[in-house]
Amino acid sequence: MTSKTGSAILSALVFAGASLMSLPAAHAAAPVAAPTVTGLPDFADLVDKVGPAVVNIRTTERVRLDQGGPDEEMQEFLRRFFGGQMVPRGRRGGPAEQPQEERVQRGVGSGFIISDDGYVLTNAHVVEGADEVVVTLTDRREFKAKVLGSDARSDVALLKVDARNLPNVRIGDSSKIRVGEWVIAIGSPFNLENTVTAGIISAKARDTGEYLPLIQSDVAVNPGNSGGPLINMRGEVIGINSQIATLSGAYNGISFAVPIDEVMRVSEQIRKTGKVTRGRLGVQISEVTTDVAESLGLGRARGAEVAMVEPGGPADKAGLKVGDIILKFNGKDIERSSDLPRLVGGSAVGSRATVTVWRRGSQIDLPVTIVELQEEKSPTAKATPKKPAPDQAPNALGLHVSDLTAAQKRELKTETGVLVEFSEGRAASAGIRQGDVILQMNNVEITGAAQFNGLVAKVDAKKPVALLVRRDNVSRYLVIRPRQ
C-alpha cells in the first residue's frame, strides 16, 4: 500500500433594533431546525451481510537459489519473515547442488467477490509481480486465483477463481456518496483477516495526483487492507481501499479508496479484453491560477491550461494551441486541470469529442478525434540567448527581450514570440528566466520585440500581467504582479 484537523463553531442569534420582548410574536425569528440525532449506528447486521464476500489474498513469488545457496542466517531470515520452508540441500558437489527455485510469501492483501462464479476485485499493487495468488474465504476455503488483468493507473486488478455459488457483494454508486455518511472497511490489516473498521467519508473526488479522484475517509486502513471494500450503510461497495496518507507508515486518520464506478468500468474492460484502453488528447496541461484567470478575463480560476501540444497529435490536428484554456470536454465543465485526463481517458478510442477552449477573450468549440493513450515523448528545444548590451535598459516589467531568428523559430517550431535575454525585478520574481520565450501577453499574441515592449509600456501598473512563457517545450502562464 502506498503511503500518503477541525474547530467547533459557536453560533449566536442576534436580534437587531429592539429586544425580543418588544417585538410582536408574528415578527419573531423562526428557530433553525436542528438535525435529527438518531444515535450511533450498529454495524453488526451489515458485517454479517457483506463479510462473507470479503477475502484474504496471499501472493507468493518464485525465488531462484543459485548454486552454493544462502547460508544459515539467510535461511532463518526467509523462514521467519516470509514463512518459506527452504528445501534441504546436499553437501557441496552433491546432486542437490543444482540451481533450485523456492516459493516464498510475497505479500498479503484483501479483495471481494463480485459474482457468484468467482470474479474477485483487488488492488493492482497487491498482485503485482506475484507468481501465485491464493484467495481465502471466511469459511477457510482456499482457491488459487488467476490474474485476468490489472491496471496500474487506477490500481485495479481482476482475479478469477474456479468456484460456483460464492457469496458476493452488491455494487453501489460512488457518484451519489455524501461527505459525512458512515462507511466501513473490511480487510486483512497485518494479515488479521476479516477485520472491520468504521468511520465517515471525509471528502469526495480528492485529487492526490493519481489518475482518478479518490474517496477520502477516516476509516482505519493499514497494510493488508489494500484491495478490500469500502461499504456504505446499505451494504453496497462504493470503493476499493487503496492508499493512506501518513508520515509514520501506519494509519494517521486519512485513507483513500478508488471509486467503485471507475473500478467496475476498468474491470469490465479487463474481463472482455484483458487490458484497459484509455483515450488521449495529446496535450500537457497545468492548473489555472486566480491571477491567470483574472488576467485572461475568465472571471474565476477554472479549466486546464494547455502547456504543450503534441505535434501531429489529435489536439494539434483539431487546432488546439498552447495557451488555450480548456473549459469543457463534450459539454462537461473542467473545474480543475485534473478533470480533463479523467474525462478524456474514459472516452472510446476513435470517438469524436468537442473541446471548448478560452482563447483571447472568447470561447471556441473544436472537434477532436480521441486516440489511444500511450507514452508521450517530445524532444526538448531551446533557444540560446545573447547577453544584453550594458547600456540597454529593461522594460517596465524588468525584461530584456529580442526577436527570434529564423533558425530559432525553426528549432522551436514557432512563428511567434520573443526571446528573454535577461530578467530582473518583477519579472524575475514571477519566475521568468533567461532563455524563456514569451508567446502571449494578456491574450495578445507576441510577434516581435518592438511590439512586446510597446504593449508593456501601456500596461496598468495596478493590474497583474499574464505572460504565456515557453520553456523546454512546455508553456505556462506566469503572472507578474503589480507593485505593492
DRENFI-955319 format. One record per residue (C-alpha): residue number from 1; residue in one letter; x, y, z. Coordinates in nm, 2 decimals, decimal comma. Layout:
// DRENFI-955319
i | aa | xx | yy | zz
NUM | A | X | Y | Z $
...
This chain:
// DRENFI-955319
i | aa | xx | yy | zz
1 | M | 0,00 | 0,00 | 0,00 $
2 | T | 0,14 | 0,34 | -0,09 $
3 | S | 0,18 | 0,57 | 0,20 $
4 | K | 0,05 | 0,93 | 0,15 $
5 | T | -0,79 | 1,87 | 1,20 $
6 | G | -1,14 | 2,09 | 1,27 $
7 | S | -1,28 | 2,36 | 1,50 $
8 | A | -1,61 | 2,39 | 1,68 $
9 | I | -1,82 | 2,68 | 1,56 $
10 | L | -2,02 | 2,88 | 1,81 $
11 | S | -2,32 | 3,05 | 1,66 $
12 | A | -2,52 | 3,32 | 1,83 $
13 | L | -2,87 | 3,45 | 1,73 $
14 | V | -2,87 | 3,83 | 1,75 $
15 | F | -3,19 | 4,05 | 1,73 $
16 | A | -3,13 | 4,40 | 1,60 $
17 | G | -3,31 | 4,72 | 1,67 $
18 | A | -3,53 | 4,61 | 1,96 $
19 | S | -3,54 | 4,35 | 2,23 $
20 | L | -3,73 | 4,03 | 2,18 $
21 | M | -3,99 | 4,13 | 2,43 $
22 | S | -4,08 | 4,45 | 2,23 $
23 | L | -4,15 | 4,27 | 1,91 $
24 | P | -4,49 | 4,12 | 1,82 $
25 | A | -4,49 | 3,74 | 1,82 $
26 | A | -4,56 | 3,73 | 1,45 $
27 | H | -4,22 | 3,90 | 1,38 $
28 | A | -4,01 | 3,67 | 1,59 $
29 | A | -3,74 | 3,49 | 1,40 $
30 | A | -3,82 | 3,13 | 1,34 $
31 | P | -3,58 | 2,88 | 1,52 $
32 | V | -3,34 | 2,69 | 1,30 $
33 | A | -3,44 | 2,33 | 1,28 $
34 | A | -3,17 | 2,11 | 1,44 $
35 | P | -3,06 | 1,80 | 1,26 $
36 | T | -3,22 | 1,48 | 1,38 $
37 | V | -2,99 | 1,28 | 1,60 $
38 | T | -3,07 | 0,90 | 1,60 $
39 | G | -2,77 | 0,77 | 1,79 $
40 | L | -2,46 | 0,58 | 1,67 $
41 | P | -2,51 | 0,31 | 1,40 $
42 | D | -2,49 | -0,06 | 1,47 $
43 | F | -2,28 | -0,23 | 1,20 $
44 | A | -2,33 | -0,59 | 1,31 $
45 | D | -2,60 | -0,68 | 1,06 $
46 | L | -2,41 | -0,50 | 0,79 $
47 | V | -2,09 | -0,70 | 0,86 $
48 | D | -2,29 | -1,03 | 0,87 $
49 | K | -2,43 | -0,94 | 0,53 $
50 | V | -2,12 | -0,83 | 0,34 $
51 | G | -1,84 | -1,00 | 0,54 $
52 | P | -1,86 | -1,35 | 0,38 $
53 | A | -1,78 | -1,19 | 0,03 $
54 | V | -1,46 | -1,03 | 0,15 $
55 | V | -1,15 | -1,24 | 0,10 $
56 | N | -0,79 | -1,26 | 0,21 $
57 | I | -0,53 | -1,26 | -0,07 $
58 | R | -0,18 | -1,41 | -0,03 $
59 | T | 0,08 | -1,38 | -0,30 $
60 | T | 0,39 | -1,58 | -0,35 $
61 | E | 0,70 | -1,54 | -0,57 $
62 | R | 0,95 | -1,79 | -0,70 $
63 | V | 1,30 | -1,71 | -0,58 $
64 | R | 1,59 | -1,87 | -0,76 $
65 | L | 1,85 | -2,02 | -0,53 $
66 | D | 2,19 | -2,00 | -0,71 $
67 | Q | 2,44 | -2,28 | -0,67 $
68 | G | 2,61 | -2,27 | -0,33 $
69 | G | 2,27 | -2,15 | -0,18 $
70 | P | 2,21 | -1,90 | 0,10 $
71 | D | 2,38 | -1,95 | 0,43 $
72 | E | 2,20 | -2,05 | 0,75 $
73 | E | 2,13 | -1,68 | 0,85 $
74 | M | 1,96 | -1,62 | 0,52 $
75 | Q | 1,76 | -1,95 | 0,56 $
76 | E | 1,64 | -1,83 | 0,90 $
77 | F | 1,55 | -1,49 | 0,76 $
78 | L | 1,34 | -1,64 | 0,49 $
79 | R | 1,17 | -1,87 | 0,74 $
80 | R | 1,09 | -1,60 | 0,99 $
81 | F | 0,98 | -1,31 | 0,77 $
82 | F | 0,84 | -1,49 | 0,46 $
83 | G | 0,71 | -1,81 | 0,60 $
84 | G | 0,91 | -2,00 | 0,34 $
85 | Q | 1,02 | -2,36 | 0,40 $
86 | M | 1,36 | -2,40 | 0,24 $
87 | V | 1,44 | -2,71 | 0,05 $
88 | P | 1,72 | -2,92 | 0,22 $
89 | R | 2,04 | -2,91 | 0,02 $
90 | G | 2,31 | -3,17 | -0,01 $
91 | R | 2,67 | -3,13 | 0,06 $
92 | R | 2,87 | -2,92 | -0,18 $
93 | G | 2,91 | -3,12 | -0,50 $
94 | G | 2,61 | -3,35 | -0,43 $
95 | P | 2,30 | -3,38 | -0,66 $
96 | A | 2,11 | -3,12 | -0,45 $
97 | E | 2,36 | -2,86 | -0,56 $
98 | Q | 2,17 | -2,79 | -0,88 $
99 | P | 2,01 | -2,45 | -0,91 $
100 | Q | 1,67 | -2,45 | -0,75 $
101 | E | 1,36 | -2,23 | -0,71 $
102 | E | 1,19 | -2,17 | -0,38 $
103 | R | 0,84 | -2,02 | -0,34 $
104 | V | 0,83 | -1,76 | -0,07 $
105 | Q | 0,53 | -1,55 | 0,06 $
106 | R | 0,55 | -1,21 | -0,10 $
107 | G | 0,26 | -1,02 | 0,05 $
108 | V | -0,09 | -1,01 | 0,20 $
109 | G | -0,39 | -0,80 | 0,09 $
110 | S | -0,76 | -0,81 | 0,07 $
111 | G | -1,03 | -0,84 | -0,20 $
112 | F | -1,40 | -0,90 | -0,25 $
113 | I | -1,61 | -1,13 | -0,47 $
114 | I | -1,83 | -0,95 | -0,72 $
115 | S | -2,01 | -1,26 | -0,88 $
116 | D | -2,11 | -1,60 | -0,76 $
117 | D | -1,90 | -1,76 | -1,03 $
118 | G | -1,57 | -1,64 | -0,88 $
119 | Y | -1,47 | -1,30 | -1,01 $
120 | V | -1,27 | -1,11 | -0,75 $
121 | L | -1,16 | -0,75 | -0,73 $
122 | T | -0,85 | -0,62 | -0,55 $
123 | N | -0,57 | -0,36 | -0,60 $
124 | A | -0,32 | -0,39 | -0,88 $
125 | H | -0,03 | -0,34 | -0,64 $
126 | V | -0,15 | -0,63 | -0,43 $
127 | V | -0,08 | -0,88 | -0,71 $
128 | E | 0,19 | -0,70 | -0,90 $
129 | G | 0,49 | -0,94 | -0,96 $
130 | A | 0,32 | -1,24 | -0,80 $
131 | D | 0,37 | -1,59 | -0,94 $
132 | E | 0,09 | -1,74 | -0,74 $
133 | V | -0,22 | -1,58 | -0,58 $
134 | V | -0,43 | -1,76 | -0,32 $
135 | V | -0,77 | -1,64 | -0,22 $
136 | T | -0,91 | -1,74 | 0,13 $
137 | L | -1,28 | -1,71 | 0,22 $
138 | T | -1,42 | -1,65 | 0,56 $
139 | D | -1,52 | -2,02 | 0,58 $
140 | R | -1,15 | -2,11 | 0,53 $
141 | R | -1,19 | -2,24 | 0,18 $
142 | E | -0,88 | -2,16 | -0,03 $
143 | F | -0,86 | -2,12 | -0,41 $
144 | K | -0,57 | -2,05 | -0,65 $
145 | A | -0,67 | -1,74 | -0,84 $
146 | K | -0,58 | -1,64 | -1,20 $
147 | V | -0,50 | -1,27 | -1,26 $
148 | L | -0,71 | -1,18 | -1,56 $
149 | G | -0,55 | -0,84 | -1,58 $
150 | S | -0,45 | -0,53 | -1,38 $
151 | D | -0,44 | -0,15 | -1,44 $
152 | A | -0,17 | 0,05 | -1,26 $
153 | R | -0,33 | 0,38 | -1,33 $
154 | S | -0,65 | 0,30 | -1,14 $
155 | D | -0,48 | 0,04 | -0,91 $
156 | V | -0,74 | -0,22 | -1,00 $
157 | A | -0,69 | -0,59 | -1,07 $
158 | L | -0,95 | -0,86 | -1,16 $
159 | L | -0,90 | -1,22 | -1,05 $
160 | K | -1,09 | -1,54 | -1,12 $
161 | V | -1,12 | -1,85 | -0,90 $
162 | D | -1,27 | -2,17 | -1,02 $
163 | A | -1,58 | -2,20 | -0,80 $
164 | R | -1,96 | -2,16 | -0,80 $
165 | N | -2,23 | -2,02 | -0,57 $
166 | L | -1,99 | -1,79 | -0,39 $
167 | P | -2,11 | -1,51 | -0,16 $
168 | N | -2,08 | -1,18 | -0,34 $
169 | V | -2,12 | -0,81 | -0,27 $
170 | R | -2,37 | -0,56 | -0,41 $
171 | I | -2,21 | -0,27 | -0,61 $
172 | G | -2,32 | 0,08 | -0,52 $
173 | D | -2,30 | 0,42 | -0,70 $
174 | S | -1,99 | 0,62 | -0,59 $
175 | S | -2,13 | 0,93 | -0,77 $
176 | K | -2,40 | 0,95 | -0,50 $
177 | I | -2,19 | 0,94 | -0,19 $
178 | R | -2,22 | 1,22 | 0,06 $
179 | V | -1,95 | 1,37 | 0,28 $
180 | G | -2,02 | 1,28 | 0,64 $
181 | E | -2,20 | 0,95 | 0,57 $
182 | W | -2,10 | 0,64 | 0,76 $
183 | V | -1,88 | 0,38 | 0,59 $
184 | I | -1,70 | 0,06 | 0,70 $
185 | A | -1,40 | -0,12 | 0,57 $
186 | I | -1,34 | -0,50 | 0,59 $
187 | G | -1,00 | -0,65 | 0,52 $
188 | S | -0,68 | -0,81 | 0,65 $
189 | P | -0,46 | -0,54 | 0,81 $
190 | F | -0,13 | -0,70 | 0,91 $
191 | N | -0,29 | -1,03 | 0,80 $
192 | L | -0,56 | -1,01 | 1,06 $
193 | E | -0,84 | -1,15 | 0,84 $
194 | N | -1,19 | -1,01 | 0,84 $
195 | T | -1,11 | -0,70 | 1,04 $
196 | V | -1,39 | -0,44 | 1,05 $
197 | T | -1,32 | -0,07 | 1,09 $
198 | A | -1,57 | 0,22 | 1,06 $
199 | G | -1,57 | 0,60 | 1,00 $
200 | I | -1,72 | 0,86 | 0,77 $
201 | I | -1,65 | 0,99 | 0,42 $
202 | S | -1,42 | 1,29 | 0,47 $
203 | A | -1,41 | 1,42 | 0,11 $
204 | K | -1,52 | 1,33 | -0,24 $
205 | A | -1,31 | 1,35 | -0,55 $
206 | R | -0,99 | 1,41 | -0,36 $
207 | D | -0,71 | 1,49 | -0,61 $
208 | T | -0,40 | 1,32 | -0,48 $
209 | G | -0,20 | 1,33 | -0,80 $
210 | E | -0,33 | 1,00 | -0,92 $
211 | Y | -0,52 | 0,94 | -1,24 $
212 | L | -0,86 | 0,92 | -1,05 $
213 | P | -1,03 | 1,14 | -0,79 $
214 | L | -1,03 | 0,93 | -0,48 $
215 | I | -1,27 | 0,89 | -0,19 $
216 | Q | -1,12 | 1,02 | 0,14 $
217 | S | -1,24 | 0,87 | 0,47 $
218 | D | -1,12 | 0,84 | 0,83 $
219 | V | -1,18 | 0,46 | 0,83 $
220 | A | -0,87 | 0,29 | 0,98 $
221 | V | -0,68 | 0,13 | 0,69 $
222 | N | -0,34 | -0,03 | 0,73 $
223 | P | -0,11 | -0,25 | 0,53 $
224 | G | -0,31 | -0,56 | 0,43 $
225 | N | -0,63 | -0,36 | 0,39 $
226 | S | -0,53 | -0,29 | 0,03 $
227 | G | -0,79 | -0,42 | -0,21 $
228 | G | -1,07 | -0,45 | 0,04 $
229 | P | -1,41 | -0,29 | 0,00 $
230 | L | -1,53 | 0,05 | 0,14 $
231 | I | -1,90 | -0,02 | 0,22 $
232 | N | -2,19 | 0,22 | 0,28 $
233 | M | -2,48 | 0,17 | 0,53 $
234 | R | -2,69 | 0,00 | 0,26 $
235 | G | -2,43 | -0,28 | 0,23 $
236 | E | -2,31 | -0,15 | -0,11 $
237 | V | -1,94 | -0,13 | -0,21 $
238 | I | -1,86 | 0,22 | -0,31 $
239 | G | -1,48 | 0,19 | -0,34 $
240 | I | -1,16 | -0,02 | -0,31 $
241 | N | -0,93 | 0,08 | -0,02 $
242 | S | -0,60 | 0,17 | -0,18 $
243 | Q | -0,39 | 0,43 | 0,00 $
244 | I | -0,32 | 0,60 | 0,32 $
245 | A | -0,16 | 0,94 | 0,39 $
246 | T | 0,10 | 0,90 | 0,66 $
247 | L | 0,42 | 1,03 | 0,80 $
248 | S | 0,49 | 0,72 | 1,00 $
249 | G | 0,40 | 0,44 | 0,77 $
250 | A | 0,09 | 0,35 | 0,98 $
251 | Y | -0,26 | 0,48 | 0,97 $
252 | N | -0,29 | 0,85 | 1,06 $
253 | G | -0,66 | 0,92 | 1,01 $
254 | I | -0,66 | 0,97 | 0,64 $
255 | S | -0,73 | 0,69 | 0,39 $
256 | F | -0,83 | 0,68 | 0,02 $
257 | A | -1,04 | 0,45 | -0,19 $
258 | V | -1,08 | 0,42 | -0,56 $
259 | P | -1,44 | 0,50 | -0,66 $
260 | I | -1,64 | 0,18 | -0,75 $
261 | D | -1,78 | 0,34 | -1,07 $
262 | E | -1,43 | 0,36 | -1,22 $
263 | V | -1,34 | 0,02 | -1,07 $
264 | M | -1,63 | -0,15 | -1,25 $
265 | R | -1,55 | 0,03 | -1,58 $
266 | V | -1,19 | -0,09 | -1,56 $
267 | S | -1,29 | -0,45 | -1,46 $
268 | E | -1,53 | -0,48 | -1,74 $
269 | Q | -1,26 | -0,39 | -1,99 $
270 | I | -1,02 | -0,64 | -1,83 $
271 | R | -1,29 | -0,91 | -1,84 $
272 | K | -1,35 | -0,85 | -2,21 $
273 | T | -1,01 | -0,78 | -2,35 $
274 | G | -0,75 | -0,85 | -2,07 $
275 | K | -0,64 | -0,49 | -2,07 $
276 | V | -0,76 | -0,13 | -2,02 $
277 | T | -0,77 | 0,12 | -2,31 $
278 | R | -0,79 | 0,49 | -2,25 $
279 | G | -0,83 | 0,79 | -2,47 $
280 | R | -0,56 | 1,05 | -2,53 $
281 | L | -0,58 | 1,41 | -2,64 $
282 | G | -0,21 | 1,48 | -2,69 $
283 | V | -0,16 | 1,78 | -2,47 $
284 | Q | 0,03 | 1,87 | -2,15 $
285 | I | -0,18 | 2,08 | -1,91 $
286 | S | -0,14 | 2,27 | -1,59 $
287 | E | -0,37 | 2,44 | -1,33 $
288 | V | -0,53 | 2,78 | -1,39 $
289 | T | -0,45 | 3,02 | -1,11 $
290 | T | -0,67 | 3,30 | -0,99 $
291 | D | -0,43 | 3,56 | -1,12 $
292 | V | -0,42 | 3,40 | -1,47 $
293 | A | -0,80 | 3,37 | -1,48 $
294 | E | -0,83 | 3,74 | -1,39 $
295 | S | -0,57 | 3,85 | -1,64 $
296 | L | -0,73 | 3,65 | -1,92 $
297 | G | -1,09 | 3,76 | -1,84 $
298 | L | -1,21 | 3,42 | -1,72 $
299 | G | -1,37 | 3,56 | -1,41 $
300 | R | -1,26 | 3,28 | -1,18 $
301 | A | -1,00 | 3,01 | -1,18 $
302 | R | -1,12 | 2,71 | -1,38 $
303 | G | -1,03 | 2,49 | -1,67 $
304 | A | -0,70 | 2,34 | -1,78 $
305 | E | -0,42 | 2,54 | -1,93 $
306 | V | -0,26 | 2,39 | -2,24 $
307 | A | 0,11 | 2,39 | -2,18 $
308 | M | 0,22 | 2,18 | -2,47 $
309 | V | 0,05 | 2,04 | -2,78 $
310 | E | 0,20 | 1,72 | -2,92 $
311 | P | 0,29 | 1,77 | -3,29 $
312 | G | 0,07 | 1,57 | -3,51 $
313 | G | -0,14 | 1,46 | -3,22 $
314 | P | -0,52 | 1,48 | -3,20 $
315 | A | -0,52 | 1,81 | -3,03 $
316 | D | -0,28 | 1,96 | -3,28 $
317 | K | -0,50 | 1,83 | -3,57 $
318 | A | -0,81 | 1,98 | -3,40 $
319 | G | -0,64 | 2,32 | -3,38 $
320 | L | -0,57 | 2,35 | -3,00 $
321 | K | -0,29 | 2,59 | -2,93 $
322 | V | -0,05 | 2,65 | -2,64 $
323 | G | -0,21 | 2,90 | -2,40 $
324 | D | -0,56 | 2,78 | -2,46 $
325 | I | -0,77 | 2,72 | -2,15 $
326 | I | -0,98 | 2,41 | -2,19 $
327 | L | -1,32 | 2,48 | -2,02 $
328 | K | -1,53 | 2,19 | -2,13 $
329 | F | -1,49 | 1,84 | -2,28 $
330 | N | -1,80 | 1,71 | -2,45 $
331 | G | -2,01 | 1,97 | -2,27 $
332 | K | -1,88 | 1,87 | -1,92 $
333 | D | -1,72 | 2,15 | -1,73 $
334 | I | -1,35 | 2,13 | -1,64 $
335 | E | -1,32 | 2,28 | -1,30 $
336 | R | -0,97 | 2,16 | -1,22 $
337 | S | -0,70 | 2,05 | -1,47 $
338 | S | -0,71 | 1,70 | -1,33 $
339 | D | -1,07 | 1,67 | -1,45 $
340 | L | -0,96 | 1,66 | -1,82 $
341 | P | -0,74 | 1,35 | -1,83 $
342 | R | -1,01 | 1,15 | -1,65 $
343 | L | -1,28 | 1,25 | -1,90 $
344 | V | -1,06 | 1,20 | -2,20 $
345 | G | -0,93 | 0,87 | -2,06 $
346 | G | -1,29 | 0,74 | -2,03 $
347 | S | -1,36 | 0,82 | -2,39 $
348 | A | -1,37 | 0,54 | -2,65 $
349 | V | -1,07 | 0,53 | -2,88 $
350 | G | -1,17 | 0,67 | -3,23 $
351 | S | -1,47 | 0,86 | -3,09 $
352 | R | -1,53 | 1,22 | -3,17 $
353 | A | -1,54 | 1,48 | -2,90 $
354 | T | -1,59 | 1,86 | -2,87 $
355 | V | -1,33 | 2,06 | -2,67 $
356 | T | -1,44 | 2,41 | -2,56 $
357 | V | -1,14 | 2,64 | -2,51 $
358 | W | -1,09 | 3,00 | -2,40 $
359 | R | -0,87 | 3,18 | -2,65 $
360 | R | -0,80 | 3,56 | -2,64 $
361 | G | -1,12 | 3,65 | -2,47 $
362 | S | -1,38 | 3,42 | -2,63 $
363 | Q | -1,49 | 3,06 | -2,63 $
364 | I | -1,42 | 2,83 | -2,93 $
365 | D | -1,55 | 2,48 | -2,99 $
366 | L | -1,31 | 2,24 | -3,15 $
367 | P | -1,39 | 1,89 | -3,27 $
368 | V | -1,13 | 1,63 | -3,19 $
369 | T | -1,08 | 1,26 | -3,26 $
370 | I | -0,97 | 1,06 | -2,95 $
371 | V | -0,67 | 0,82 | -2,99 $
372 | E | -0,53 | 0,56 | -2,76 $
373 | L | -0,33 | 0,66 | -2,46 $
374 | Q | 0,04 | 0,58 | -2,49 $
375 | E | 0,37 | 0,71 | -2,36 $
376 | E | 0,42 | 1,06 | -2,48 $
377 | K | 0,77 | 1,18 | -2,56 $
378 | S | 0,88 | 1,50 | -2,72 $
379 | P | 1,22 | 1,65 | -2,79 $
380 | T | 1,34 | 1,94 | -2,59 $
381 | A | 1,41 | 2,25 | -2,80 $
382 | K | 1,59 | 2,56 | -2,66 $
383 | A | 1,70 | 2,89 | -2,79 $
384 | T | 2,03 | 3,04 | -2,68 $
385 | P | 2,00 | 3,40 | -2,56 $
386 | K | 2,27 | 3,66 | -2,60 $
387 | K | 2,39 | 3,90 | -2,33 $
388 | P | 2,22 | 4,24 | -2,35 $
389 | A | 2,42 | 4,55 | -2,41 $
390 | P | 2,55 | 4,72 | -2,09 $
391 | D | 2,35 | 5,04 | -2,18 $
392 | Q | 2,03 | 4,86 | -2,26 $
393 | A | 1,76 | 4,93 | -2,00 $
394 | P | 1,50 | 4,67 | -1,92 $
395 | N | 1,13 | 4,74 | -1,99 $
396 | A | 0,88 | 4,82 | -1,72 $
397 | L | 0,84 | 4,46 | -1,63 $
398 | G | 1,21 | 4,40 | -1,59 $
399 | L | 1,27 | 4,22 | -1,91 $
400 | H | 1,53 | 4,24 | -2,19 $
401 | V | 1,39 | 4,06 | -2,50 $
402 | S | 1,49 | 4,01 | -2,86 $
403 | D | 1,34 | 3,89 | -3,18 $
404 | L | 1,37 | 3,52 | -3,26 $
405 | T | 1,60 | 3,44 | -3,55 $
406 | A | 1,48 | 3,23 | -3,84 $
407 | A | 1,69 | 2,94 | -3,71 $
408 | Q | 1,55 | 2,97 | -3,36 $
409 | K | 1,20 | 2,97 | -3,50 $
410 | R | 1,27 | 2,65 | -3,69 $
411 | E | 1,43 | 2,49 | -3,39 $
412 | L | 1,14 | 2,59 | -3,16 $
413 | K | 0,88 | 2,52 | -3,44 $
414 | T | 0,71 | 2,86 | -3,38 $
415 | E | 0,64 | 3,17 | -3,59 $
416 | T | 0,58 | 3,40 | -3,29 $
417 | G | 0,73 | 3,50 | -2,96 $
418 | V | 1,03 | 3,69 | -2,83 $
419 | L | 1,34 | 3,55 | -2,65 $
420 | V | 1,42 | 3,66 | -2,30 $
421 | E | 1,78 | 3,78 | -2,29 $
422 | F | 1,77 | 3,89 | -1,93 $
423 | S | 1,52 | 3,90 | -1,64 $
424 | E | 1,52 | 4,11 | -1,33 $
425 | G | 1,29 | 4,28 | -1,08 $
426 | R | 0,92 | 4,19 | -1,11 $
427 | A | 0,97 | 3,95 | -1,40 $
428 | A | 1,24 | 3,76 | -1,22 $
429 | S | 1,02 | 3,74 | -0,91 $
430 | A | 0,74 | 3,59 | -1,13 $
431 | G | 0,98 | 3,31 | -1,24 $
432 | I | 1,07 | 3,43 | -1,59 $
433 | R | 1,43 | 3,32 | -1,68 $
434 | Q | 1,69 | 3,39 | -1,94 $
435 | G | 1,62 | 3,17 | -2,24 $
436 | D | 1,24 | 3,17 | -2,20 $
437 | V | 1,02 | 3,25 | -2,50 $
438 | I | 0,73 | 3,48 | -2,44 $
439 | L | 0,44 | 3,38 | -2,67 $
440 | Q | 0,15 | 3,59 | -2,54 $
441 | M | 0,07 | 3,88 | -2,31 $
442 | N | -0,28 | 3,92 | -2,17 $
443 | N | -0,44 | 3,74 | -2,46 $
444 | V | -0,23 | 3,92 | -2,72 $
445 | E | 0,00 | 3,71 | -2,95 $
446 | I | 0,36 | 3,84 | -2,94 $
447 | T | 0,51 | 3,89 | -3,29 $
448 | G | 0,83 | 4,08 | -3,21 $
449 | A | 1,04 | 4,27 | -2,95 $
450 | A | 0,92 | 4,61 | -3,06 $
451 | Q | 0,55 | 4,51 | -3,03 $
452 | F | 0,61 | 4,34 | -2,70 $
453 | N | 0,79 | 4,64 | -2,55 $
454 | G | 0,51 | 4,87 | -2,68 $
455 | L | 0,25 | 4,66 | -2,50 $
456 | V | 0,45 | 4,67 | -2,18 $
457 | A | 0,47 | 5,04 | -2,20 $
458 | K | 0,09 | 5,06 | -2,19 $
459 | V | 0,02 | 4,82 | -1,90 $
460 | D | -0,17 | 4,93 | -1,60 $
461 | A | 0,07 | 4,91 | -1,31 $
462 | K | -0,21 | 4,83 | -1,07 $
463 | K | -0,31 | 4,51 | -1,26 $
464 | P | -0,14 | 4,17 | -1,29 $
465 | V | 0,01 | 4,08 | -1,63 $
466 | A | -0,02 | 3,73 | -1,76 $
467 | L | 0,26 | 3,61 | -1,99 $
468 | L | 0,24 | 3,28 | -2,18 $
469 | V | 0,60 | 3,16 | -2,14 $
470 | R | 0,76 | 2,86 | -2,32 $
471 | R | 1,04 | 2,67 | -2,15 $
472 | D | 1,18 | 2,33 | -2,26 $
473 | N | 0,90 | 2,27 | -2,50 $
474 | V | 0,64 | 2,33 | -2,23 $
475 | S | 0,44 | 2,65 | -2,19 $
476 | R | 0,26 | 2,80 | -1,90 $
477 | Y | 0,12 | 3,13 | -1,79 $
478 | L | 0,34 | 3,33 | -1,54 $
479 | V | 0,18 | 3,63 | -1,37 $
480 | I | 0,38 | 3,94 | -1,30 $
481 | R | 0,20 | 4,11 | -1,01 $
482 | P | 0,17 | 4,49 | -0,97 $
483 | R | 0,39 | 4,68 | -0,73 $
484 | Q | 0,26 | 4,68 | -0,38 $
